[in-house]
Amino acid sequence: MATTSATKNNGSNNHAQMADIEEQLAKLSEEMKALTSVVSDFGSGKVSNARAQASDIADELKTRSVSTINRASKTLSAAETDFEDQIRTNPLAAVGIAAGVGFLLAMVTKR
């Protein structure tokens, strides 16, 4: 009779342990889902931050490029005006320089 009683106690202990393990597994599963959600949200936040930073950098580069192009255009326009003024002031020197450059180009391309 003692063995029957011990077997019943072991059976109920095993059942209680299984129920406890199942409960712990369910809690662990819920915690894993929560952790996965947190990590996913964290990753999404990092991607959003990276996109925002990339967009800001692109906007800044675009602004700088436009500014640089405008300055270069103004500089070239001023140089062109100065060049035209020099030609009007000294037309013979301009013709002589143009002839000299043409002669040098002819010599270089003749080789």
C-alpha positions in Angstrom: 0.0 0.0 0.0 2.8 2.3 0.6 4.0 2.0 -2.9 0.6 2.9 -4.3 0.6 6.0 -2.2 4.1 7.0 -3.2 3.3 6.4 -6.9 0.2 8.6 -6.6 2.3 11.3 -4.9 4.9 11.1 -7.7 2.2 11.3 -10.3 0.7 14.4 -8.8 4.1 15.9 -8.2 5.0 15.3 -11.9 1.7 16.8 -13.0 2.3 19.9 -10.7 5.8 20.2 -12.1 4.6 20.0 -15.7 1.9 22.6 -15.0 4.6 24.8 -13.4 6.9 24.3 -16.4 4.1 25.1 -18.8 3.3 28.3 -16.9 6.9 29.3 -16.9 7.2 28.6 -20.6 4.1 30.7 -21.3 5.6 33.6 -19.2 8.9 33.2 -21.0 7.1 33.3 -24.4 5.3 36.5 -23.5 8.5 38.1 -22.3 10.2 37.1 -25.5 7.4 38.7 -27.5 7.7 41.9 -25.5 11.5 41.9 -25.9 11.2 41.3 -29.7 8.8 44.2 -29.9 11.2 46.5 -28.0 14.2 45.5 -30.2 12.1 46.0 -33.3 10.9 49.4 -32.2 14.5 50.3 -31.3 15.7 49.2 -34.7 13.0 51.1 -36.4 13.9 54.2 -34.4 17.5 53.9 -35.5 16.5 53.5 -39.1 14.3 56.5 -38.9 17.1 58.5 -37.2 19.5 57.4 -40.0 17.1 58.4 -42.7 16.5 61.8 -41.1 20.2 62.5 -40.7 20.8 61.4 -44.3 18.0 63.7 -45.5 19.4 66.6 -43.5 22.9 66.0 -44.9 21.5 65.8 -48.4 19.6 69.1 -47.9 22.7 70.8 -46.6 24.9 69.5 -49.5 22.2 70.7 -51.9 22.2 74.2 -50.4 26.0 74.3 -50.4 26.1 73.2 -54.0 23.6 75.8 -55.1 25.6 78.5 -53.2 28.9 77.4 -54.8 27.4 77.3 -58.3 26.0 80.8 -57.8 29.3 82.1 -56.6 31.2 80.4 -59.5 28.7 81.8 -62.0 29.1 85.4 -60.6 32.9 85.0 -60.6 32.9 83.8 -64.3 30.5 86.6 -65.2 32.8 89.1 -63.6 35.9 87.6 -65.3 34.1 87.6 -68.7 33.2 91.3 -68.2 36.8 92.1 -67.3 38.1 90.2 -70.3 35.7 92.0 -72.6 36.8 95.4 -71.1 40.5 94.5 -71.6 39.8 93.6 -75.3 38.0 96.8 -75.8 40.7 98.8 -74.1 43.6 97.1 -76.0 42.3 95.5 -79.2 45.7 95.1 -80.8 47.2 93.4 -77.9 44.2 91.0 -77.8 44.6 90.2 -81.4 48.4 89.6 -80.9 47.8 87.3 -78.0 45.1 85.4 -79.9 47.5 85.0 -82.9 50.3 83.8 -80.6 48.0 81.2 -78.9 46.8 80.0 -82.3 50.4 79.7 -83.5 51.4 77.7 -80.4 48.3 75.4 -80.8 49.2 74.8 -84.4 52.8 73.8 -83.5 51.6 71.4 -80.8 49.0 69.7 -83.0 51.3 69.5 -85.9 53.5 67.0 -84.1 
